[in-house]
Amino acid sequence: MQIQNQIIKTLPVFEVKETLKKPMVFFEETTFSHVAVVEDGIFIGLLSENDHDCFEAKKKIDGFRYDLESFHVTPETSWLDVLEKFARNEANILPILDDANRVMGYYDLNDIVSVFIGTPFFTEPGGILVVSKGIKDYSFSEIAQIVESNNNKLLGAFITENFNDIVQVTLKINASNLNEVIQTFRRYNYTILFGNNDDQFLEDLKQRSDYLKKYLNV
């Protein structure tokens, strides 16, 4: 998926020798989390909106040199890595650097998310399934095999959580009724975190639980 056409070239870049007055106005007039700082045209870091309360209009940006954050991307960075960079740095704007470390422009988080939402993962009809398994026990090839063994197609899959050696994987499958797929995942020892509301396994458990309650109340 190409995102280079989402580069914004109208947002400012500030020289480290400038005062903080313009960056202060930038943060006050926008909702952006960061803005790039350069020295003689070369990127040296990002001012954070979180530091805005510490800014004084007459002081130089250079006074915050050692507080600048250094994250950035290049035009070749894949869209998934761009999304990861946004998430890891809790940012909604990313500077894009050329081979000479000059700022070419920015990516806006909203623009990249809009492109992501336009992918078949979201636009194609189908069902969402969230499964989990030990990090050493799962594989994407096995996941794809399970889906396809039930005559379905895997439209997309990505890891949405990794905690205590348990991986959570979100799947988009080209079927609205996922019961058979769910049962197959269970046979392969995957835990189902989210699936069809009409999941037959859960329905069976509920019916048996209701029956047991009635039996004990007799």
BATORMI-225074 format. One record per atom (N, C-alpha, C): residue in three letters; atom name; x, z, y; residue number from 1. Coordinates in steps of 0.2 Angstrom, whole numbers, always signed. Example, Ala and Ser with C-alpha at 12.3 -4.5 7.8 and 13.67 -1.06 7.14 Angstrom:
residues 2
SELUM rest atom    xx    zz    yy  nr
SELUM  ala    N   +66   +39   -28   1
SELUM  ala   CA   +62   +39   -22   1
SELUM  ala    C   +66   +39   -16   1
SELUM  ser    N   +64   +35   -11   2
SELUM  ser   CA   +68   +36    -5   2
SELUM  ser    C   +64   +39    +0   2
This chain:
residues 218
SELUM rest atom    xx    zz    yy  nr
SELUM  met    N    +4    +0    -6   1
SELUM  met   CA    +0    +0    +0   1
SELUM  met    C    +4    +0    +6   1
SELUM  gln    N    +3    -5   +11   2
SELUM  gln   CA    +7    -5   +17   2
SELUM  gln    C    +4    -1   +22   2
SELUM  ile    N    +9    +3   +26   3
SELUM  ile   CA    +6    +7   +31   3
SELUM  ile    C   +10    +5   +38   3
SELUM  gln    N   +15    +0   +38   4
SELUM  gln   CA   +19    -1   +43   4
SELUM  gln    C   +15    -3   +49   4
SELUM  asn    N    +9    -6   +48   5
SELUM  asn   CA    +5    -8   +54   5
SELUM  asn    C    +1    -2   +57   5
SELUM  gln    N    +2    +4   +55   6
SELUM  gln   CA    -1   +10   +58   6
SELUM  gln    C    +4   +13   +62   6
SELUM  ile    N   +10   +10   +63   7
SELUM  ile   CA   +15   +13   +68   7
SELUM  ile    C   +13   +13   +75   7
SELUM  ile    N   +13   +19   +78   8
SELUM  ile   CA   +11   +20   +85   8
SELUM  ile    C   +17   +20   +90   8
SELUM  lys    N   +17   +15   +95   9
SELUM  lys   CA   +22   +15   +99   9
SELUM  lys    C   +21   +17  +106   9
SELUM  thr    N   +15   +20  +107  10
SELUM  thr   CA   +13   +22  +114  10
SELUM  thr    C   +14   +29  +116  10
SELUM  leu    N   +16   +33  +111  11
SELUM  leu   CA   +17   +40  +112  11
SELUM  leu    C   +24   +41  +114  11
SELUM  pro    N   +25   +46  +118  12
SELUM  pro   CA   +32   +47  +122  12
SELUM  pro    C   +37   +50  +117  12
SELUM  val    N   +43   +49  +119  13
SELUM  val   CA   +49   +52  +116  13
SELUM  val    C   +53   +55  +122  13
SELUM  phe    N   +56   +61  +122  14
SELUM  phe   CA   +59   +65  +127  14
SELUM  phe    C   +66   +66  +126  14
SELUM  glu    N   +70   +65  +132  15
SELUM  glu   CA   +77   +66  +132  15
SELUM  glu    C   +78   +73  +132  15
SELUM  val    N   +83   +76  +129  16
SELUM  val   CA   +85   +83  +128  16
SELUM  val    C   +87   +85  +135  16
SELUM  lys    N   +89   +81  +140  17
SELUM  lys   CA   +91   +83  +146  17
SELUM  lys    C   +86   +84  +151  17
SELUM  glu    N   +80   +82  +149  18
SELUM  glu   CA   +74   +83  +153  18
SELUM  glu    C   +71   +90  +153  18
SELUM  thr    N   +67   +92  +158  19
SELUM  thr   CA   +64   +98  +158  19
SELUM  thr    C   +58   +98  +153  19
SELUM  leu    N   +56  +104  +152  20
SELUM  leu   CA   +50  +105  +147  20
SELUM  leu    C   +43  +104  +150  20
SELUM  lys    N   +43  +102  +157  21
SELUM  lys   CA   +37  +101  +160  21
SELUM  lys    C   +33   +95  +156  21
SELUM  lys    N   +36   +89  +155  22
SELUM  lys   CA   +32   +84  +152  22
SELUM  lys    C   +30   +85  +145  22
SELUM  pro    N   +34   +88  +141  23
SELUM  pro   CA   +32   +90  +134  23
SELUM  pro    C   +26   +95  +134  23
SELUM  met    N   +26  +100  +139  24
SELUM  met   CA   +21  +105  +140  24
SELUM  met    C   +14  +101  +141  24
SELUM  val    N   +14   +96  +146  25
SELUM  val   CA    +8   +92  +148  25
SELUM  val    C    +6   +88  +141  25
SELUM  phe    N   +11   +86  +138  26
SELUM  phe   CA    +9   +82  +132  26
SELUM  phe    C    +5   +86  +127  26
SELUM  phe    N    +8   +92  +125  27
SELUM  phe   CA    +4   +97  +121  27
SELUM  phe    C    -2   +99  +123  27
SELUM  glu    N    -3  +100  +130  28
SELUM  glu   CA    -9  +102  +133  28
SELUM  glu    C   -14   +97  +133  28
SELUM  glu    N   -12   +91  +133  29
SELUM  glu   CA   -17   +85  +134  29
SELUM  glu    C   -19   +82  +127  29
SELUM  thr    N   -15   +83  +122  30
SELUM  thr   CA   -16   +80  +115  30
SELUM  thr    C   -17   +86  +110  30
SELUM  thr    N   -18   +84  +104  31
SELUM  thr   CA   -19   +89   +98  31
SELUM  thr    C   -13   +88   +93  31
SELUM  phe    N    -8   +84   +95  32
SELUM  phe   CA    -2   +83   +91  32
SELUM  phe    C    +2   +89   +90  32
SELUM  ser    N    +5   +90   +84  33
SELUM  ser   CA    +9   +96   +82  33
SELUM  ser    C   +16   +96   +85  33
SELUM  his    N   +19   +90   +86  34
SELUM  his   CA   +26   +89   +87  34
SELUM  his    C   +27   +83   +92  34
SELUM  val    N   +33   +83   +95  35
SELUM  val   CA   +35   +77   +98  35
SELUM  val    C   +43   +76   +98  35
SELUM  ala    N   +45   +70   +98  36
SELUM  ala   CA   +52   +68   +96  36
SELUM  ala    C   +56   +70  +102  36
SELUM  val    N   +62   +72  +101  37
SELUM  val   CA   +68   +73  +106  37
SELUM  val    C   +74   +69  +104  37
SELUM  val    N   +77   +65  +109  38
SELUM  val   CA   +83   +61  +108  38
SELUM  val    C   +88   +63  +113  38
SELUM  glu    N   +94   +62  +111  39
SELUM  glu   CA  +100   +63  +115  39
SELUM  glu    C  +104   +56  +116  39
SELUM  asp    N  +104   +53  +122  40
SELUM  asp   CA  +106   +46  +123  40
SELUM  asp    C  +103   +41  +118  40
SELUM  gly    N   +96   +42  +117  41
SELUM  gly   CA   +93   +38  +113  41
SELUM  gly    C   +93   +39  +106  41
SELUM  ile    N   +97   +44  +104  42
SELUM  ile   CA   +97   +45   +96  42
SELUM  ile    C   +93   +51   +95  42
SELUM  phe    N   +89   +51   +90  43
SELUM  phe   CA   +84   +56   +87  43
SELUM  phe    C   +88   +62   +86  43
SELUM  ile    N   +87   +68   +88  44
SELUM  ile   CA   +90   +75   +86  44
SELUM  ile    C   +85   +80   +84  44
SELUM  gly    N   +78   +78   +84  45
SELUM  gly   CA   +74   +83   +82  45
SELUM  gly    C   +67   +83   +85  45
SELUM  leu    N   +63   +88   +83  46
SELUM  leu   CA   +56   +88   +86  46
SELUM  leu    C   +54   +95   +89  46
SELUM  leu    N   +51   +94   +95  47
SELUM  leu   CA   +48  +100   +98  47
SELUM  leu    C   +42  +102   +94  47
SELUM  ser    N   +40  +108   +93  48
SELUM  ser   CA   +34  +110   +90  48
SELUM  ser    C   +29  +113   +95  48
SELUM  glu    N   +23  +111   +94  49
SELUM  glu   CA   +18  +114   +98  49
SELUM  glu    C   +17  +121   +97  49
SELUM  asn    N   +19  +124   +91  50
SELUM  asn   CA   +19  +131   +90  50
SELUM  asn    C   +24  +135   +95  50
SELUM  asp    N   +29  +132   +98  51
SELUM  asp   CA   +33  +135  +103  51
SELUM  asp    C   +31  +134  +110  51
SELUM  his    N   +25  +131  +111  52
SELUM  his   CA   +23  +129  +117  52
SELUM  his    C   +22  +136  +122  52
SELUM  asp    N   +20  +141  +119  53
SELUM  asp   CA   +19  +147  +123  53
SELUM  asp    C   +26  +150  +126  53
SELUM  cys    N   +31  +148  +123  54
SELUM  cys   CA   +38  +150  +125  54
SELUM  cys    C   +41  +145  +130  54
SELUM  phe    N   +38  +140  +131  55
SELUM  phe   CA   +41  +135  +136  55
SELUM  phe    C   +40  +137  +143  55
SELUM  glu    N   +45  +135  +147  56
SELUM  glu   CA   +44  +136  +154  56
SELUM  glu    C   +46  +129  +158  56
SELUM  ala    N   +42  +127  +162  57
SELUM  ala   CA   +42  +120  +165  57
SELUM  ala    C   +48  +118  +168  57
SELUM  lys    N   +52  +123  +171  58
SELUM  lys   CA   +58  +121  +174  58
SELUM  lys    C   +64  +121  +170  58
SELUM  lys    N   +63  +124  +164  59
SELUM  lys   CA   +69  +124  +159  59
SELUM  lys    C   +70  +118  +156  59
SELUM  lys    N   +76  +117  +153  60
SELUM  lys   CA   +78  +111  +150  60
SELUM  lys    C   +76  +111  +143  60
SELUM  ile    N   +74  +105  +140  61
SELUM  ile   CA   +73  +105  +133  61
SELUM  ile    C   +79  +107  +129  61
SELUM  asp    N   +85  +106  +131  62
SELUM  asp   CA   +91  +108  +128  62
SELUM  asp    C   +91  +115  +126  62
SELUM  gly    N   +88  +119  +130  63
SELUM  gly   CA   +88  +126  +128  63
SELUM  gly    C   +84  +128  +121  63
SELUM  phe    N   +81  +123  +119  64
SELUM  phe   CA   +77  +123  +112  64
SELUM  phe    C   +81  +119  +107  64
SELUM  arg    N   +87  +117  +108  65
SELUM  arg   CA   +90  +112  +104  65
SELUM  arg    C   +90  +115   +97  65
SELUM  tyr    N   +92  +121   +96  66
SELUM  tyr   CA   +93  +124   +89  66
SELUM  tyr    C   +86  +126   +86  66
SELUM  asp    N   +81  +125   +90  67
SELUM  asp   CA   +74  +126   +87  67
SELUM  asp    C   +70  +120   +85  67
SELUM  leu    N   +74  +114   +86  68
SELUM  leu   CA   +71  +108   +85  68
SELUM  leu    C   +70  +107   +77  68
SELUM  glu    N   +65  +104   +75  69
SELUM  glu   CA   +64  +103   +68  69
SELUM  glu    C   +66   +96   +67  69
SELUM  ser    N   +68   +94   +60  70
SELUM  ser   CA   +72   +88   +59  70
SELUM  ser    C   +69   +83   +55  70
SELUM  phe    N   +62   +84   +53  71
SELUM  phe   CA   +59   +79   +48  71
SELUM  phe    C   +57   +73   +51  71
SELUM  his    N   +58   +68   +47  72
SELUM  his   CA   +56   +61   +50  72
SELUM  his    C   +55   +56   +44  72
SELUM  val    N   +53   +50   +45  73
SELUM  val   CA   +53   +45   +40  73
SELUM  val    C   +56   +39   +42  73
SELUM  thr    N   +56   +33   +38  74
SELUM  thr   CA   +59   +27   +40  74
SELUM  thr    C   +53   +22   +38  74
SELUM  pro    N   +54   +16   +41  75
SELUM  pro   CA   +49   +11   +39  75
SELUM  pro    C   +48    +9   +32  75
SELUM  glu    N   +53   +11   +28  76
SELUM  glu   CA   +53    +9   +21  76
SELUM  glu    C   +50   +15   +17  76
SELUM  thr    N   +49   +21   +20  77
SELUM  thr   CA   +46   +27   +16  77
SELUM  thr    C   +39   +25   +14  77
SELUM  ser    N   +38   +26    +7  78
SELUM  ser   CA   +31   +25    +4  78
SELUM  ser    C   +26   +29    +7  78
SELUM  trp    N   +20   +27    +7  79
SELUM  trp   CA   +14   +31   +10  79
SELUM  trp    C   +13   +37    +6  79
SELUM  leu    N   +15   +38    +0  80
SELUM  leu   CA   +14   +44    -4  80
SELUM  leu    C   +19   +49    -1  80
SELUM  asp    N   +25   +47    +0  81
SELUM  asp   CA   +31   +51    +3  81
SELUM  asp    C   +29   +53   +10  81
SELUM  val    N   +26   +48   +14  82
SELUM  val   CA   +24   +50   +21  82
SELUM  val    C   +18   +56   +21  82
SELUM  leu    N   +14   +55   +16  83
SELUM  leu   CA    +9   +61   +16  83
SELUM  leu    C   +12   +67   +14  83
SELUM  glu    N   +17   +67    +9  84
SELUM  glu   CA   +20   +73    +7  84
SELUM  glu    C   +24   +76   +13  84
SELUM  lys    N   +27   +72   +17  85
SELUM  lys   CA   +31   +74   +23  85
SELUM  lys    C   +26   +78   +28  85
SELUM  phe    N   +20   +75   +29  86
SELUM  phe   CA   +15   +78   +33  86
SELUM  phe    C   +14   +85   +30  86
SELUM  ala    N   +12   +85   +24  87
SELUM  ala   CA   +10   +92   +21  87
SELUM  ala    C   +16   +97   +21  87
SELUM  arg    N   +22   +95   +19  88
SELUM  arg   CA   +27  +100   +19  88
SELUM  arg    C   +29  +103   +26  88
SELUM  asn    N   +28   +99   +31  89
SELUM  asn   CA   +30  +101   +37  89
SELUM  asn    C   +24  +103   +42  89
SELUM  glu    N   +18  +104   +39  90
SELUM  glu   CA   +12  +106   +42  90
SELUM  glu    C   +11  +102   +49  90
SELUM  ala    N   +12   +95   +49  91
SELUM  ala   CA   +12   +91   +55  91
SELUM  ala    C    +7   +86   +55  91
SELUM  asn    N    +5   +84   +60  92
SELUM  asn   CA    +0   +78   +61  92
SELUM  asn    C    +3   +72   +64  92
SELUM  ile    N    +9   +72   +65  93
SELUM  ile   CA   +13   +67   +68  93
SELUM  ile    C   +20   +66   +65  93
SELUM  leu    N   +22   +60   +63  94
SELUM  leu   CA   +29   +59   +61  94
SELUM  leu    C   +33   +54   +64  94
SELUM  pro    N   +39   +55   +67  95
SELUM  pro   CA   +43   +50   +70  95
SELUM  pro    C   +46   +45   +64  95
SELUM  ile    N   +46   +39   +66  96
SELUM  ile   CA   +49   +34   +62  96
SELUM  ile    C   +55   +32   +65  96
SELUM  leu    N   +61   +32   +61  97
SELUM  leu   CA   +68   +31   +63  97
SELUM  leu    C   +70   +24   +60  97
SELUM  asp    N   +74   +20   +65  98
SELUM  asp   CA   +77   +14   +62  98
SELUM  asp    C   +84   +16   +59  98
SELUM  asp    N   +88   +11   +57  99
SELUM  asp   CA   +94   +12   +54  99
SELUM  asp    C   +99   +16   +59  99
SELUM  ala    N   +98   +15   +65 100
SELUM  ala   CA  +102   +18   +70 100
SELUM  ala    C  +100   +25   +73 100
SELUM  asn    N   +95   +28   +69 101
SELUM  asn   CA   +92   +34   +71 101
SELUM  asn    C   +89   +34   +78 101
SELUM  arg    N   +86   +28   +79 102
SELUM  arg   CA   +82   +28   +85 102
SELUM  arg    C   +74   +28   +84 102
SELUM  val    N   +70   +31   +88 103
SELUM  val   CA   +63   +32   +86 103
SELUM  val    C   +60   +25   +88 103
SELUM  met    N   +57   +23   +82 104
SELUM  met   CA   +53   +16   +83 104
SELUM  met    C   +46   +18   +85 104
SELUM  gly    N   +43   +24   +83 105
SELUM  gly   CA   +36   +25   +85 105
SELUM  gly    C   +34   +31   +80 105
SELUM  tyr    N   +28   +32   +79 106
SELUM  tyr   CA   +25   +38   +75 106
SELUM  tyr    C   +20   +36   +71 106
SELUM  tyr    N   +19   +40   +65 107
SELUM  tyr   CA   +13   +39   +61 107
SELUM  tyr    C    +9   +45   +63 107
SELUM  asp    N    +2   +44   +64 108
SELUM  asp   CA    -3   +49   +65 108
SELUM  asp    C    -6   +50   +58 108
SELUM  leu    N    -7   +57   +57 109
SELUM  leu   CA   -10   +59   +50 109
SELUM  leu    C   -16   +56   +49 109
SELUM  asn    N   -21   +56   +54 110
SELUM  asn   CA   -27   +53   +53 110
SELUM  asn    C   -27   +46   +51 110
SELUM  asp    N   -23   +42   +54 111
SELUM  asp   CA   -22   +35   +52 111
SELUM  asp    C   -20   +34   +45 111
SELUM  ile    N   -15   +38   +43 112
SELUM  ile   CA   -13   +37   +36 112
SELUM  ile    C   -18   +39   +31 112
SELUM  val    N   -22   +45   +32 113
SELUM  val   CA   -27   +47   +28 113
SELUM  val    C   -32   +42   +28 113
SELUM  ser    N   -34   +39   +33 114
SELUM  ser   CA   -39   +33   +33 114
SELUM  ser    C   -37   +28   +29 114
SELUM  val    N   -31   +26   +29 115
SELUM  val   CA   -28   +20   +24 115
SELUM  val    C   -29   +23   +17 115
SELUM  phe    N   -27   +29   +16 116
SELUM  phe   CA   -28   +32    +9 116
SELUM  phe    C   -35   +32    +6 116
SELUM  ile    N   -39   +34   +11 117
SELUM  ile   CA   -47   +34    +9 117
SELUM  ile    C   -49   +27    +7 117
SELUM  gly    N   -46   +22   +10 118
SELUM  gly   CA   -48   +15    +9 118
SELUM  gly    C   -46   +12    +2 118
SELUM  thr    N   -42   +16    -2 119
SELUM  thr   CA   -39   +14    -8 119
SELUM  thr    C   -45   +14   -13 119
SELUM  pro    N   -44   +10   -19 120
SELUM  pro   CA   -49   +10   -24 120
SELUM  pro    C   -50   +17   -27 120
SELUM  phe    N   -45   +22   -27 121
SELUM  phe   CA   -46   +28   -29 121
SELUM  phe    C   -53   +31   -26 121
SELUM  phe    N   -54   +30   -20 122
SELUM  phe   CA   -60   +32   -16 122
SELUM  phe    C   -66   +27   -16 122
SELUM  thr    N   -64   +21   -15 123
SELUM  thr   CA   -70   +16   -14 123
SELUM  thr    C   -73   +13   -21 123
SELUM  glu    N   -69   +13   -26 124
SELUM  glu   CA   -72   +11   -32 124
SELUM  glu    C   -77   +16   -35 124
SELUM  pro    N   -83   +13   -38 125
SELUM  pro   CA   -87   +18   -41 125
SELUM  pro    C   -84   +21   -48 125
SELUM  gly    N   -86   +27   -49 126
SELUM  gly   CA   -83   +31   -55 126
SELUM  gly    C   -84   +38   -54 126
SELUM  gly    N   -80   +42   -58 127
SELUM  gly   CA   -81   +49   -58 127
SELUM  gly    C   -74   +52   -57 127
SELUM  ile    N   -74   +59   -54 128
SELUM  ile   CA   -68   +62   -53 128
SELUM  ile    C   -68   +68   -59 128
SELUM  leu    N   -62   +68   -61 129
SELUM  leu   CA   -60   +73   -67 129
SELUM  leu    C   -54   +77   -65 129
SELUM  val    N   -54   +84   -65 130
SELUM  val   CA   -48   +88   -64 130
SELUM  val    C   -46   +91   -70 130
SELUM  val    N   -40   +90   -72 131
SELUM  val   CA   -38   +93   -79 131
SELUM  val    C   -31   +97   -77 131
SELUM  ser    N   -29  +102   -82 132
SELUM  ser   CA   -23  +105   -81 132
SELUM  ser    C   -20  +106   -88 132
SELUM  lys    N   -13  +107   -88 133
SELUM  lys   CA    -9  +108   -94 133
SELUM  lys    C    -2  +111   -92 133
SELUM  gly    N    +1  +114   -97 134
SELUM  gly   CA    +8  +116   -95 134
SELUM  gly    C   +12  +110   -93 134
SELUM  ile    N   +17  +112   -88 135
SELUM  ile   CA   +21  +106   -85 135
SELUM  ile    C   +25  +103   -91 135
SELUM  lys    N   +27  +106   -96 136
SELUM  lys   CA   +31  +103  -101 136
SELUM  lys    C   +27   +99  -106 136
SELUM  asp    N   +20  +100  -106 137
SELUM  asp   CA   +16   +98  -111 137
SELUM  asp    C   +12   +91  -109 137
SELUM  tyr    N   +11   +90  -103 138
SELUM  tyr   CA    +7   +85  -101 138
SELUM  tyr    C   +12   +78   -99 138
SELUM  ser    N    +8   +73   -99 139
SELUM  ser   CA   +12   +67   -97 139
SELUM  ser    C    +6   +62   -95 139
SELUM  phe    N    +8   +58   -90 140
SELUM  phe   CA    +4   +53   -87 140
SELUM  phe    C    +2   +47   -92 140
SELUM  ser    N    +7   +46   -96 141
SELUM  ser   CA    +5   +41  -102 141
SELUM  ser    C    +0   +43  -106 141
SELUM  glu    N    +0   +50  -108 142
SELUM  glu   CA    -5   +53  -113 142
SELUM  glu    C   -11   +53  -109 142
SELUM  ile    N   -12   +55  -103 143
SELUM  ile   CA   -18   +55   -99 143
SELUM  ile    C   -21   +48   -99 143
SELUM  ala    N   -17   +43   -97 144
SELUM  ala   CA   -20   +36   -97 144
SELUM  ala    C   -22   +34  -104 144
SELUM  gln    N   -19   +36  -109 145
SELUM  gln   CA   -21   +34  -116 145
SELUM  gln    C   -28   +37  -118 145
SELUM  ile    N   -28   +44  -116 146
SELUM  ile   CA   -35   +47  -117 146
SELUM  ile    C   -41   +44  -114 146
SELUM  val    N   -39   +42  -107 147
SELUM  val   CA   -45   +39  -104 147
SELUM  val    C   -46   +32  -107 147
SELUM  glu    N   -41   +28  -108 148
SELUM  glu   CA   -42   +21  -111 148
SELUM  glu    C   -45   +21  -118 148
SELUM  ser    N   -43   +26  -122 149
SELUM  ser   CA   -46   +27  -129 149
SELUM  ser    C   -53   +28  -129 149
SELUM  asn    N   -56   +30  -123 150
SELUM  asn   CA   -64   +30  -123 150
SELUM  asn    C   -67   +24  -119 150
SELUM  asn    N   -63   +19  -119 151
SELUM  asn   CA   -65   +12  -116 151
SELUM  asn    C   -67   +13  -109 151
SELUM  asn    N   -63   +17  -105 152
SELUM  asn   CA   -63   +18   -98 152
SELUM  asn    C   -56   +15   -95 152
SELUM  lys    N   -56   +15   -88 153
SELUM  lys   CA   -50   +13   -85 153
SELUM  lys    C   -49   +19   -80 153
SELUM  leu    N   -42   +20   -79 154
SELUM  leu   CA   -40   +25   -75 154
SELUM  leu    C   -38   +22   -68 154
SELUM  leu    N   -42   +23   -63 155
SELUM  leu   CA   -42   +20   -56 155
SELUM  leu    C   -36   +24   -52 155
SELUM  gly    N   -34   +30   -54 156
SELUM  gly   CA   -29   +33   -50 156
SELUM  gly    C   -28   +40   -53 156
SELUM  ala    N   -22   +43   -52 157
SELUM  ala   CA   -21   +50   -54 157
SELUM  ala    C   -15   +53   -50 157
SELUM  phe    N   -16   +59   -48 158
SELUM  phe   CA   -10   +62   -44 158
SELUM  phe    C   -10   +70   -45 158
SELUM  ile    N    -5   +73   -45 159
SELUM  ile   CA    -4   +80   -46 159
SELUM  ile    C    -7   +83   -39 159
SELUM  thr    N   -12   +88   -40 160
SELUM  thr   CA   -14   +91   -34 160
SELUM  thr    C   -12   +98   -34 160
SELUM  glu    N    -9  +101   -39 161
SELUM  glu   CA    -6  +108   -39 161
SELUM  glu    C    -1  +109   -45 161
SELUM  asn    N    +4  +113   -43 162
SELUM  asn   CA    +9  +115   -48 162
SELUM  asn    C   +11  +122   -47 162
SELUM  phe    N    +8  +126   -51 163
SELUM  phe   CA    +9  +133   -50 163
SELUM  phe    C   +10  +137   -57 163
SELUM  asn    N   +15  +141   -57 164
SELUM  asn   CA   +16  +145   -63 164
SELUM  asn    C   +17  +141   -70 164
SELUM  asp    N   +20  +135   -69 165
SELUM  asp   CA   +22  +130   -74 165
SELUM  asp    C   +15  +127   -77 165
SELUM  ile    N   +10  +127   -73 166
SELUM  ile   CA    +4  +124   -75 166
SELUM  ile    C    +3  +118   -70 166
SELUM  val    N    +2  +112   -72 167
SELUM  val   CA    +1  +106   -68 167
SELUM  val    C    -7  +105   -68 167
SELUM  gln    N    -9  +103   -62 168
SELUM  gln   CA   -16  +101   -61 168
SELUM  gln    C   -16   +94   -59 168
SELUM  val    N   -20   +90   -62 169
SELUM  val   CA   -20   +83   -61 169
SELUM  val    C   -27   +80   -59 169
SELUM  thr    N   -28   +77   -54 170
SELUM  thr   CA   -35   +74   -52 170
SELUM  thr    C   -35   +67   -54 170
SELUM  leu    N   -40   +65   -58 171
SELUM  leu   CA   -41   +58   -60 171
SELUM  leu    C   -47   +55   -57 171
SELUM  lys    N   -47   +48   -56 172
SELUM  lys   CA   -53   +44   -54 172
SELUM  lys    C   -53   +39   -60 172
SELUM  ile    N   -59   +39   -63 173
SELUM  ile   CA   -61   +35   -69 173
SELUM  ile    C   -67   +31   -68 173
SELUM  asn    N   -67   +25   -70 174
SELUM  asn   CA   -72   +20   -69 174
SELUM  asn    C   -78   +21   -73 174
SELUM  ala    N   -80   +27   -73 175
SELUM  ala   CA   -87   +29   -77 175
SELUM  ala    C   -90   +35   -74 175
SELUM  ser    N   -96   +35   -73 176
SELUM  ser   CA  -100   +41   -70 176
SELUM  ser    C  -101   +47   -75 176
SELUM  asn    N  -102   +45   -82 177
SELUM  asn   CA  -103   +50   -87 177
SELUM  asn    C   -96   +51   -91 177
SELUM  leu    N   -93   +57   -90 178
SELUM  leu   CA   -87   +58   -92 178
SELUM  leu    C   -86   +62   -99 178
SELUM  asn    N   -92   +64  -102 179
SELUM  asn   CA   -93   +68  -107 179
SELUM  asn    C   -88   +67  -113 179
SELUM  glu    N   -88   +61  -115 180
SELUM  glu   CA   -83   +59  -121 180
SELUM  glu    C   -76   +60  -119 180
SELUM  val    N   -74   +58  -113 181
SELUM  val   CA   -67   +58  -110 181
SELUM  val    C   -65   +66  -110 181
SELUM  ile    N   -70   +70  -107 182
SELUM  ile   CA   -69   +77  -107 182
SELUM  ile    C   -68   +80  -114 182
SELUM  gln    N   -72   +78  -119 183
SELUM  gln   CA   -71   +81  -125 183
SELUM  gln    C   -64   +79  -128 183
SELUM  thr    N   -62   +73  -127 184
SELUM  thr   CA   -55   +71  -129 184
SELUM  thr    C   -50   +74  -126 184
SELUM  phe    N   -50   +76  -119 185
SELUM  phe   CA   -45   +80  -116 185
SELUM  phe    C   -45   +87  -119 185
SELUM  arg    N   -50   +89  -121 186
SELUM  arg   CA   -50   +96  -124 186
SELUM  arg    C   -47   +96  -130 186
SELUM  arg    N   -48   +91  -134 187
SELUM  arg   CA   -45   +90  -141 187
SELUM  arg    C   -37   +90  -140 187
SELUM  tyr    N   -35   +87  -134 188
SELUM  tyr   CA   -27   +87  -133 188
SELUM  tyr    C   -25   +93  -129 188
SELUM  asn    N   -29   +98  -129 189
SELUM  asn   CA   -28  +105  -126 189
SELUM  asn    C   -27  +105  -119 189
SELUM  tyr    N   -30  +100  -115 190
SELUM  tyr   CA   -31  +100  -108 190
SELUM  tyr    C   -37  +105  -106 190
SELUM  thr    N   -36  +109  -100 191
SELUM  thr   CA   -41  +113   -98 191
SELUM  thr    C   -45  +109   -92 191
SELUM  ile    N   -51  +109   -93 192
SELUM  ile   CA   -55  +105   -88 192
SELUM  ile    C   -57  +109   -82 192
SELUM  leu    N   -55  +108   -76 193
SELUM  leu   CA   -56  +112   -70 193
SELUM  leu    C   -62  +109   -67 193
SELUM  phe    N   -63  +103   -67 194
SELUM  phe   CA   -69  +100   -64 194
SELUM  phe    C   -71   +93   -67 194
SELUM  gly    N   -77   +92   -68 195
SELUM  gly   CA   -79   +86   -71 195
SELUM  gly    C   -87   +85   -70 195
SELUM  asn    N   -90   +81   -74 196
SELUM  asn   CA   -97   +80   -73 196
SELUM  asn    C  -101   +86   -73 196
SELUM  asn    N  -106   +86   -69 197
SELUM  asn   CA  -111   +92   -69 197
SELUM  asn    C  -115   +93   -76 197
SELUM  asp    N  -115   +87   -80 198
SELUM  asp   CA  -119   +87   -86 198
SELUM  asp    C  -114   +87   -92 198
SELUM  asp    N  -108   +90   -91 199
SELUM  asp   CA  -103   +91   -96 199
SELUM  asp    C  -107   +95  -102 199
SELUM  gln    N  -107   +91  -108 200
SELUM  gln   CA  -111   +93  -113 200
SELUM  gln    C  -108  +100  -116 200
SELUM  phe    N  -101  +100  -116 201
SELUM  phe   CA   -98  +106  -119 201
SELUM  phe    C  -100  +113  -115 201
SELUM  leu    N  -100  +112  -108 202
SELUM  leu   CA  -103  +118  -105 202
SELUM  leu    C  -110  +119  -106 202
SELUM  glu    N  -114  +114  -106 203
SELUM  glu   CA  -121  +115  -108 203
SELUM  glu    C  -122  +118  -114 203
SELUM  asp    N  -118  +116  -119 204
SELUM  asp   CA  -119  +119  -126 204
SELUM  asp    C  -117  +127  -126 204
SELUM  leu    N  -112  +128  -122 205
SELUM  leu   CA  -110  +135  -121 205
SELUM  leu    C  -116  +139  -118 205
SELUM  lys    N  -119  +136  -113 206
SELUM  lys   CA  -124  +140  -109 206
SELUM  lys    C  -130  +141  -114 206
SELUM  gln    N  -132  +136  -118 207
SELUM  gln   CA  -138  +137  -122 207
SELUM  gln    C  -136  +142  -127 207
SELUM  arg    N  -130  +142  -130 208
SELUM  arg   CA  -128  +147  -135 208
SELUM  arg    C  -128  +154  -132 208
SELUM  ser    N  -126  +155  -126 209
SELUM  ser   CA  -126  +161  -123 209
SELUM  ser    C  -133  +164  -121 209
SELUM  asp    N  -137  +159  -119 210
SELUM  asp   CA  -144  +161  -118 210
SELUM  asp    C  -148  +163  -125 210
SELUM  tyr    N  -146  +160  -130 211
SELUM  tyr   CA  -149  +162  -137 211
SELUM  tyr    C  -147  +168  -139 211
SELUM  leu    N  -140  +170  -138 212
SELUM  leu   CA  -137  +176  -140 212
SELUM  leu    C  -140  +182  -136 212
SELUM  lys    N  -142  +181  -129 213
SELUM  lys   CA  -145  +186  -125 213
SELUM  lys    C  -152  +188  -128 213
SELUM  lys    N  -155  +182  -129 214
SELUM  lys   CA  -162  +183  -132 214
SELUM  lys    C  -162  +187  -138 214
SELUM  tyr    N  -157  +185  -143 215
SELUM  tyr   CA  -157  +188  -149 215
SELUM  tyr    C  -155  +196  -148 215
SELUM  leu    N  -151  +198  -144 216
SELUM  leu   CA  -149  +205  -143 216
SELUM  leu    C  -154  +209  -140 216
SELUM  asn    N  -159  +205  -136 217
SELUM  asn   CA  -164  +209  -133 217
SELUM  asn    C  -170  +210  -137 217
SELUM  val    N  -170  +207  -143 218
SELUM  val   CA  -176  +207  -148 218
SELUM  val    C  -176  +215  -151 218
